[in-house]
Amino acid sequence: PASRVRSRGSRVEMPPPPRTVMVVPEPGFCFKAQRARWIEAGGKVFVNVCGHPIVEPVCGANLVRVTEEHLDTRGLVNSRVPVCVGPARPMLDSEGHDATAVDVLFHPSVLKRALLGGKSVTKEHYRDYLMDIAEKNIAEEHAIVCAPGRRVVLGVAKYKGPNGENKDKTHAFPVFPPETESGEDAFAENVNQKALALEARKKEPPTSLPENGEKQKDAPRPTKATKPIKKGFLFPSGGADASLYPNGSAEGIPKPGEQFDPLGHIPENIRKTCHVIDSGALRGADFERVTKQYAETGRLDTSAPGVYVKGSEPGSKPEKVGMGHPIEKKMENTSAASCSGKRDTEKPKLVPEHVTNTNDESVEIVVRLPLLVGGMSSVELETGETSCSLTSPEYELTVILPKHVDPNGTTAKFSAKRKTLTVVLPVAR
C-alpha cells in the first residue's frame, strides 16, 4: 500500500497502486503492545482498531453471515472474523521515542459491539477477540511480533496519528477490494458511490413544507386481499377452515392434577427423545455435579431429585414437585425460617468473565478474577476431558469445552498484576 515518505522540510505523496480503493477508517479504540524484540523501532506498537464497510461481516464456519442476534447473544465464539491490516507507519510516542502505528480494520458491526457490548456479551469479550486477531495478522503482514500479555487498551485515545497525538482524523490508505462476480472495478465504484452518497446526505438541508403549507401525503401502499385471522383460530369451530388443527392447540397443556409436575408442560415427543433435569428440584452444587458427570461419562444420575430419563411420564417421581407448587413454597418458607443468620450473610459466588480460544493444538481459557483476594492458592481448578471447573471464595465457574482434551497436560498461569488466569488444555489425540 501507499505510504508517506518524509524528507527534510518536505513531504512526498506516493501515488496509490492501480485498481485500489482509498479507505478512511472509522476510529474505534487503540491499544498499546510491546514488540517481542523490544530493541526494534523503540519497542512500542500502537494498534488502531477501526471499522470500515469494505471489510466483510462476520460469518460462521459454513461461510454464511451470522445474524445480529447471534453477535449480541453469543459473541464471536466459533466464528470467522474478516480483517484488513493497513500499513505500518513509524511515529513518535508522547515522550518523543520511536514507535510504530498500525491500522487494523473490521466490519462496523463488530467494532460497535467492541465499544458498547452486546445484549448478553460484554464489550471486553469483543475487544479481546479483536486484539488477538489484530496481533496475529500484524505478525503475518509486517513481521511485527508482539510479546504476549503486554498489551494495554488506552483509556482516552481512540486513534494514534502519525505523530503520536490522539487524533479523530484517521489515516487514509489504499486497499485492493475483494473480488466479486461483477469484477473489482464494479466493487470499487460501488464503494465510492456509497461514500459519496453518505457525504451528500450529510449536506442535505432539512425538509421543508410545500408553498401551500400543507404536508404532502404519502402515496397509498398496495394492499393484499388477505383473509383476516379470527380470534381462536387454533380451535376448530366447524367452518370450512376447521382442518388446520383438528384437535385444537392442546400440545403442551398438562393434564388435570399435573399442572405443577415439570414433565406435564413438556410435549410427549420431547419426553421420549430427551433427558430432562428440573432446575427447580435440583439446584446449586448438585445440579453442577449431575450435568458435569453426564458431560464427562455419558451416565445420568437418576437417583437425584428432578432427573428424568428419556421416556419418563408425568408423576414418575411423586415425592418431588416443581417450582410454584404450594408444597414447594411452604418448604422454602420453612427452610428459610430455620436457617441461621450466618447463611443470610453469605454472599453468592460470582461467575467471572472468561474467553475460550480454540485451535488445532489446544483449548485456552482466559478468566478475569479482579476480586480474587487469596491469589492462586485460593483457587481450586478441576479439568476433565470435556469440561473445566474453577472455584474460589469469590468465584465459581464451569466451562464446557468445545473439544475433547487431555487433562493430564493442563497448564495454568496466574497474573497477579492483571488478575487473570490462563488455562491451556491440549487437544486429545
N, C-alpha and C positions, 0 to 999 in steps of 0.2 A: 504493500500500500504506500501511497504518497506520504511524505514526511517533510517537515520544515527544516531547512538547513540554515543554521545561524552562522553569520560571519561578523567580522568587526564592523559595527556601525551599519549593517545592512541585514536584510532577511530575504532569502531567495525562496520563492514558492515553486515546488516541483509540480509539474502537471500531473493530474491523476492518470492512471493507466486507462487504455481504451476499454470500452464495454463494462465500465464500472458505474456505480451509483454512489453519489455523495450522501452520507447519512449524518444526521446531527443527533447524537444520543440524548435521551431524556434522563437527567440525573436522578439517581436513586439514593444510594449510600456508598460510603467509601470505607475501606478497611486497610490497615497498615500491616504488612507482613515483613519478614526478615529472610533474606537470602540464606540458603544453607551454607554457602561460602560468603561470609559477611564482608570479606575484603573487596568483593566485586561491586563496582559502581556505588560505593557508600553503604551497601548492605540493605537499605530500606527500599521497599516496594509498596507503592500506593496503588491499590486496585480500585478503580471506579466501576461499581456495579450499576449499569444503566439499562434502559429499556428502549426498544425500537420495534415497530411492527414488521420490519423486514425479516426479523428472526421468526422462525416458525413456532407455533404454540406447542405446548406440552402434549405428548401423545403417550399411549400405553405401549406395552410390549408388542401388541399387534399393529403398531404404527397408525392407530386410529386416534384422532384428537380426543382428549379427555374432556369431560364436561366441567362447567364452572362449579357445579355442586360437588364433583369429585375433588377438585382442588381445595374447596373450602372445608370439606369434612375429612379427607384422607391425606391431604398434603401431596408431597412429591414421592412417596414411597412407591417403589416398583414402577417408576415412570421414566420416560426418555425426555430429557430437557435439552432442546437445541440451544446452542450458544455460538456467539460470534466474538472473536478476540481481535481487538484493534492493535495498532502499532505500539511498540514500547518507546516511550519518549523520555529522554533524560531531563531532569528537573532538579531544583534545589529545595530542600525542606525548610522549615521555619527557622532553623539555625544556620542556614546557608551551606549545608553539606550536600554532597551529591546524592541523588536518589533516582528512582525510576517510577514512572507512572504508566499504567496500562488500563485501557478501557475494555470492559467485558460486557457484551450486550445480551440481554434475554428478552423474551416476549413481555410486553407490558403487563399482561395478566399475572405473570409470575412476580414481576417487580412490585406490583401493587400489594400483593399479599406479603411480600418480604418487608414492606413498610407498615402495613396495617394489620396483618394477620388474617386468618380465615374464620369461619364460623366456630369450628371446634379445634383448630390447629393454631398454635402461637406463631407470631412472626419470627421468633428465634429459629423455629423449625425450617422455615423457608430460607432464612439467612444462612444458616449452617450448610444447607444443601448447595445454595448458590456459591458460597465461598469455597466449598470443596471442589465444585465443578470448575470455578474460575482458576484456582491454583493448579489443578490438573492440566487444564488446557493452556495456561500460560507456560507451563513447563514444556508442553509439546510444541507450541508455536514459536516460543522465543528462547527455549532452553534456560529459563529462569526458574530454578528450583527453590521453593520456599521451605524454610525449616518448619517442621510440624509443631503445633502448639504455640506459635509465636505471633499469631495474627490478633489484631485488636480492631474492633469496629469504632470508628471515630464518631464522637458524640455530636459534633457541630457540622463538620464538613460533609457535604453531600457529593462534592466533586473536587478533585485536586487538579488545578490548572497547570500549565507548563512551567510556571514559576513557583508552584507550591501553595498559591493562595486558594482560599475556599471559594471557588467560582460556581455560579449557577449557569454560566455560559459554557457549554461543553465544546470539546474539540472535534470538529468535523473531519471525517476521513472516508476514503472510498472503499467500497466492498464490491465483490462480484456477487450479483444476485443469484439465487438458486435457479436451476433450470426448470422450465415449465413446458407444457405442451405447446404453447404459442411462441416459445423462444425467449431468450434473455432480453432482447430489445423490448418486447411487449411487456415483460415484467418490470423492467426499469422505467418504461413510460408510465405504467400503472402506478408505481410508487411515487414518481414525480407528480403525476396528476393528483394523487391523494394529498400530497404535501401542499400543492398549490391551492387545492380546494379548501384545505384546512385554513390556510392563511387568508384566503378570500372571505371565508365565513367569519373569521375574527374581525375583519374590517367592515362587514356589512352594517349599515345603520339600523337602528331599531325599527320594527314595522310600525307603520302609521295607518290611520283610518283613511278611507277614500274622501274625496272632496265633499260629498254629500253628508259626511259624518256618520253614515251607517256602516256597521260592521258587516263585511261580506259573509254570506252563509256558505258553509261547506257544501260541496256537491253531495247529493244523496248517494249513499252507499248501496250497491246492489244487494238485494236480499234473496235468499233461497226459500223456496216454498217448502219448508220443513214442518213436519207434524210435531206440535209441542208434546213434551213428555208430561203425562199426568201424574199427580200425586199418588203414590202407592203402586207404581207400575210394576214393582217386583212381585206383587201378589196378584195372581190372575183373578179377573172378575167375570170371565165367561165371554169376553168380547172376541173380536177377530184376531187380536194380537196376544191372546192369552197363552200362546205356546212358548213365550220367551223363557219363562221359568215355571214349568208346570207345577212344581211343588212349592213355589214361593221361595223367598230368600231366608231359609231356615238353617243354612250352613253355619256352624259355629255356635248356635244358640243352645245352651245347656239344657238338659232335661230337668224336670222338677226335682228339687232336692239336691241338685249338683251345681247350683249357682256359685258355691264357694269352693268347689273342687277345681284345682288348676287344670285338670285334664278335660273338664266339662266345657271349656272355652276353646279347645283345640280341635280342629276338624279331624275326622276319623282317618282320612288318608294320610295325614301327617303323623298321627299317633302310630300308625302301622309301619312307617318308614324311618322315624327319627326317635332317638332317645330324648327324654325330657327331664330337665332339672328345674324344680320350683325354687326360685331365689327367695321366695317368702318363707319357706320352711328350712332351707339350707343357706346359711349366711356366714360371712366372715372367713375365718381360717378353714372351717370345714368345707366351704364352697371352693376355696383355692386348692385344698388337698384333693378333693374329688376330681375337679377339672384337670389338675396337673397330672394325677395318676392316669386318667384316661388319655391325655395327650401323649404321655411317655410310654405307656404299656398297652393301651387299647382296651383295658379292663375297666368296667364300670362298677363302682361300689353300690350295689342295690340295697345294702343294709342301711345306708344313710337315709335320713328323712328327706322326702321331696325328690328322690331319684327314681325315675321310671324308665324301664327298658322299652324298646320299640314293641308295639302290640299291646301295651297296657291299656286297661279300660278304666273309666272313672269309678272311684270307690275301691280301687285295689289297695289303697292304704287309708283305711277309715280312721286310723288313730291320728292322722295328721290332717290339718286343714290349711287352706291357703290364706293369703292376706285379705283382710276385710271381714272375715268371719267373726261373729260376736264372741265366740270362744277364744279366738286368737287375740282380739282386743282385750278381753278380760285377763288373759295370761300375760300380755305385755304390761298392763297396768299393775298386776300383782307383782311381777318380777321387778318392775321399776320401783315400786314402793319398798320392796325388801332389799334392794341394793344399798350398799353402804355409800357414805359421802365420798369415799375415795374414787369410786367409779365415775361419779359426776365430774370430778376434777380432771379425769384423764382426757387428754387431747387426742382426737382421731389422727391416725398417721396419714401423711400426705403421699400422693402419687407424684414422684418427681418428673420433671421434663426429661425426655430422652429421645434419642435419634438412633435408628438402626440403619447401618450401611452394610450392603452385601456385595460381594464379588465372587469370583470362581474359587478363591482360595479360603476365604474366611468370612465370618459374620462379626461385625463390630457394633457394639452398643456403647453410646456415649451418654452418660447420665449426669445431669446437673444436680448438685446437692448443696445449695447455698446456705441451708440452715443446719447442716451437719456440724455437731459440736465435738464429738469424741474422735474425729478423724477416722482413718481406715480401720482402726482397731475396734470401732463400734459397729462395723458393717459386717453382716453375715451374707455371704454370696453362695448360692447353690446353683449348679448348672447340670442340665440333663441333655439328652440328645435333641430334644425339640423345644426346650424352654430354659429360661434363666430367671432366677428369683433373687431379689435383693431386699434385705430387712435391716433397719436401724431403729433407734428410739424415735427418730423423726419421720422416717420414710418407710414405705412398703411398695414393692413393685414386682410384677411378674410379666415377663415378655415371652410371647410365643414366637419362636424363631422361624424364619421363612425357609430354612434348610436344615437337614439333619447334620449335626456337628459331632465332633469328638470331644466330650467334656474333659478328658484327661489332658488335652493340650491347651486348656484355657489359661490365658494370661490376663492379669488385671493391673492397671496402673492408676494411681490416685494423685491428682494435682492439688496440693493444699492451697496454692495461690489462686487457682481458678475455680476450686471447689467442684471439680469434675472427675468422674470415674470412667475410665475407658476399659471395656472388657472385650477381648478378642478371642473368638472361638473358631478353631479350624474346621473347615467343612469335612465331614466324614467321607472317606474314600471307599 
